[in-house]
Amino acid sequence: MPDAETRFHDIGSAIAGATASQMFGKKCYKKGGKAFVCFFEDCMVFKLPAEPHAAAMSLSGAKLFDPSGKGRPMKEWVQVPHSHHARWAQFAAAASSYVAGS
């Protein structure tokens, strides 16, 4: 069974036009120069619009992404635990579309 980071890379690299990069020193994938997913604490983190954001936040263990750990979460970004990896590709596709403006 693939580990969380392997799944992250498999999903990110499968998105058409996505490139591997860094965001806040964390591994991420960008589309058109804009980050849409990153990897943090064995979780995949997604930049999502309202409806998929609500769906992601409803998952147990999901939370707003706070890369600094200082109580300043990034409101559009949801950190989804590896236990929900079956949903990661769906959220990655929504995040990619969101940053691409479609």
Secondary structure, 3 states (H helix, E strand, C coil): CCCHHHHHHHHHHHCCCEEEEEECCEEEEEECCEEEEEEECCEEEEECCHHHHHHHHCCCCCEEECCCCCCCCEEEEEEEEHHHHHHHHHHHHHHHHHHHCC
